[in-house]
Amino acid sequence: MNNEAIVNAVVAQILEQLKGQPTAAGEERSVKVGVSARHLHLCREHMDILFGAGSELTPMKELMGGQFAAKETVTIIGLKLRPIENVRVLGPLRSQTQVEVSATDCIRLGVKAPVRLSGDLKGSAPIVIVGPKGAVSLKEGCIVAKRHIHMSPEDAAAFGVHDKQVVSVQAPGARGGLLEEVPVRVDKSFTTEMHIDTDEANGLGIANGSKLPVIV
């Protein structure tokens, strides 16, 4: 075997060994961005009040983790009594009703919704939900969704991150900037994707489906 063949063989062996190894600290990998508009999740009790006893959500579009966008929509109302109509319900039903809005929505509604991860509802803002069959007044349950990244275990290993780890994401361009304190949520049901709301996307010039580098 000549010298060139030996070098090629060594390089091939090294590349094979590197496959699947975690990302080194500071190295960048890209993640797809999903821009999330205002929406809500309902519990069984509130589903019955808003849409009728025994009613079921009608799946319209499949989402990650067994979730789906339903055909059903509602109207939400805050202290300013300026309603926002056609707010999409996501399924399946949950144990607790949760409304996710943007900071701009909060101004229109007159609510002070905290920035929270999904499910962290204690002490969150009150909101009224109106459906075709009735209305629900929540003492808490309205939040501004905190930006986050969903990852499969395989992708988390490739990125060199773990569940609940916090990373940064760089948005390039004239209106871009560094998105800091982005928690990673790892589950086998997830498709790897970063979720931000419409305010963050518009402010940083990020289009739905963009790929942005993650800084570990």
C-alpha positions as CSV (number, residue, x, y, z in Angstrom):
1,M,0.0,0.0,0.0
2,N,1.4,3.4,-1.0
3,N,1.5,6.5,1.2
4,E,-1.6,8.0,-0.3
5,A,-3.6,4.9,0.2
6,I,-2.4,4.7,3.8
7,V,-3.5,8.3,4.5
8,N,-6.9,7.7,2.9
9,A,-7.4,4.6,5.0
10,V,-6.5,6.5,8.2
11,V,-8.8,9.4,7.3
12,A,-11.7,7.0,6.5
13,Q,-11.2,5.3,9.9
14,I,-11.2,8.6,11.8
15,L,-14.4,9.8,10.0
16,E,-16.1,6.5,10.9
17,Q,-15.2,6.9,14.5
18,L,-16.5,10.4,14.6
19,K,-19.9,9.5,13.3
20,G,-22.6,10.0,16.0
21,Q,-20.3,11.6,18.5
22,P,-21.7,14.6,20.4
23,T,-21.1,18.2,19.3
24,A,-18.1,19.8,21.1
25,A,-18.8,22.8,23.3
26,G,-19.2,25.9,21.2
27,E,-19.7,24.0,18.0
28,E,-22.8,25.0,15.9
29,R,-25.5,22.8,14.5
30,S,-28.7,24.1,12.9
31,V,-32.3,23.6,14.0
32,K,-35.5,24.1,12.1
33,V,-37.8,26.9,13.4
34,G,-41.5,26.6,13.8
35,V,-43.3,29.9,14.3
36,S,-46.2,29.3,16.7
37,A,-49.3,31.5,16.5
38,R,-51.7,32.0,19.4
39,H,-53.6,28.8,20.3
40,L,-55.0,26.9,23.3
41,H,-55.4,23.5,24.8
42,L,-58.6,22.4,26.6
43,C,-59.5,20.0,29.4
44,R,-62.5,17.7,29.2
45,E,-64.7,19.9,31.4
46,H,-64.1,23.1,29.4
47,M,-64.5,21.2,26.1
48,D,-68.0,20.2,27.2
49,I,-68.9,23.8,28.2
50,L,-67.5,25.4,25.1
51,F,-68.6,22.9,22.4
52,G,-71.3,20.7,24.1
53,A,-71.4,17.7,26.4
54,G,-69.4,14.8,25.0
55,S,-68.0,16.8,22.0
56,E,-64.7,15.8,20.5
57,L,-62.0,17.8,18.7
58,T,-61.8,17.3,14.9
59,P,-58.2,16.8,13.8
60,M,-57.2,19.0,10.9
61,K,-53.4,18.9,10.9
62,E,-51.0,16.4,12.6
63,L,-48.3,18.0,14.8
64,M,-45.4,16.4,16.7
65,G,-45.7,14.3,19.8
66,G,-49.2,13.0,19.0
67,Q,-50.7,16.5,19.0
68,F,-52.9,18.0,16.2
69,A,-54.4,21.3,15.2
70,A,-58.2,21.0,15.4
71,K,-60.9,22.5,13.2
72,E,-62.4,24.0,16.4
73,T,-61.7,27.7,17.2
74,V,-62.8,30.0,20.1
75,T,-62.8,33.7,21.0
76,I,-60.7,34.9,23.9
77,I,-61.4,38.1,25.9
78,G,-59.3,40.0,28.5
79,L,-59.9,43.0,30.7
80,K,-60.0,45.5,27.8
81,L,-63.0,43.6,26.3
82,R,-61.3,43.6,22.9
83,P,-61.8,40.0,21.8
84,I,-59.5,38.0,19.6
85,E,-61.5,35.6,17.4
86,N,-60.7,32.3,15.6
87,V,-58.1,31.1,18.1
88,R,-57.2,27.5,17.2
89,V,-57.6,24.6,19.6
90,L,-54.9,22.0,19.7
91,G,-55.5,18.4,20.7
92,P,-55.7,16.0,22.3
93,L,-57.5,17.2,25.4
94,R,-55.3,17.9,28.5
95,S,-55.7,17.8,32.2
96,Q,-55.7,21.6,32.4
97,T,-56.8,24.4,30.0
98,Q,-53.9,26.6,28.7
99,V,-54.1,29.6,26.4
100,E,-50.9,30.7,24.6
101,V,-50.7,34.3,23.3
102,S,-48.0,36.7,22.1
103,A,-46.9,39.8,24.0
104,T,-48.7,41.9,21.4
105,D,-51.9,39.9,22.0
106,C,-51.5,40.7,25.7
107,I,-51.6,44.5,24.9
108,R,-54.8,44.1,22.9
109,L,-56.4,41.8,25.5
110,G,-55.3,43.8,28.6
111,V,-53.7,40.8,30.3
112,K,-50.3,40.4,32.0
113,A,-49.4,36.9,30.9
114,P,-46.0,35.7,32.1
115,V,-43.4,34.1,29.8
116,R,-43.6,30.4,30.7
117,L,-43.0,26.9,29.4
118,S,-46.1,24.9,28.5
119,G,-47.7,23.5,31.6
120,D,-46.3,26.0,34.1
121,L,-49.6,27.8,34.8
122,K,-49.6,28.6,38.5
123,G,-50.1,32.3,39.0
124,S,-50.5,32.9,35.2
125,A,-53.0,35.4,33.8
126,P,-56.8,35.2,33.8
127,I,-58.7,34.9,30.5
128,V,-62.2,34.3,29.3
129,I,-62.8,31.7,26.5
130,V,-66.0,31.8,24.4
131,G,-67.2,28.9,22.3
132,P,-70.3,28.1,20.3
133,K,-72.1,26.5,23.3
134,G,-70.8,28.5,26.3
135,A,-68.0,30.4,28.0
136,V,-65.3,29.7,30.5
137,S,-63.6,32.2,32.8
138,L,-60.2,31.1,33.9
139,K,-58.6,32.6,37.0
140,E,-55.2,31.5,35.6
141,G,-54.1,29.7,32.5
142,C,-52.9,32.3,30.0
143,I,-49.2,32.5,29.2
144,V,-46.7,33.8,26.6
145,A,-44.9,30.7,25.5
146,K,-41.2,30.7,26.2
147,R,-39.1,29.8,23.2
148,H,-37.8,26.3,23.4
149,I,-36.4,23.4,21.3
150,H,-38.0,20.0,20.9
151,M,-35.5,17.2,20.2
152,S,-35.5,13.5,19.7
153,P,-33.0,11.5,21.9
154,E,-30.9,10.7,18.8
155,D,-30.6,14.4,17.7
156,A,-29.9,15.4,21.3
157,A,-27.0,13.0,21.4
158,A,-25.7,14.4,18.0
159,F,-26.0,18.0,19.3
160,G,-24.3,17.0,22.6
161,V,-27.2,18.3,24.8
162,H,-29.6,16.8,27.3
163,D,-33.2,17.3,28.5
164,K,-33.7,20.7,30.2
165,Q,-30.3,22.0,29.1
166,V,-30.2,25.7,28.1
167,V,-28.6,26.7,24.8
168,S,-28.4,29.8,22.5
169,V,-29.6,30.2,18.9
170,Q,-28.2,32.8,16.5
171,A,-30.6,34.6,14.1
172,P,-28.6,36.1,11.2
173,G,-29.5,39.1,9.1
174,A,-30.0,42.8,9.5
175,R,-32.7,42.3,12.2
176,G,-31.1,39.2,13.7
177,G,-29.7,38.6,17.1
178,L,-28.8,36.0,19.7
179,L,-31.7,34.1,21.3
180,E,-30.4,33.2,24.7
181,E,-31.8,30.9,27.5
182,V,-33.4,28.5,25.1
183,P,-34.4,25.3,27.0
184,V,-34.1,21.9,25.2
185,R,-36.9,19.4,25.7
186,V,-36.0,15.8,24.8
187,D,-38.6,13.1,24.2
188,K,-38.8,10.1,21.8
189,S,-42.0,11.5,20.4
190,F,-40.5,14.8,19.3
191,T,-39.3,15.9,15.9
192,T,-36.4,18.3,16.3
193,E,-37.7,21.8,16.0
194,M,-37.4,25.2,17.7
195,H,-40.6,26.9,18.6
196,I,-40.9,30.7,18.9
197,D,-44.0,33.0,18.8
198,T,-44.9,35.5,16.1
199,D,-43.5,38.5,18.0
200,E,-40.0,36.9,18.2
201,A,-40.2,35.8,14.6
202,N,-41.3,39.2,13.2
203,G,-38.8,41.1,15.4
204,L,-35.8,39.1,14.3
205,G,-36.9,38.5,10.7
206,I,-37.2,34.8,11.1
207,A,-39.4,32.9,8.6
208,N,-41.2,29.7,9.5
209,G,-39.1,26.8,8.4
210,S,-35.8,28.6,8.7
211,K,-32.7,26.8,10.0
212,L,-30.7,28.6,12.7
213,P,-27.4,27.6,14.3
214,V,-27.5,26.3,17.9
215,I,-24.6,27.3,20.2
216,V,-24.1,24.7,22.9
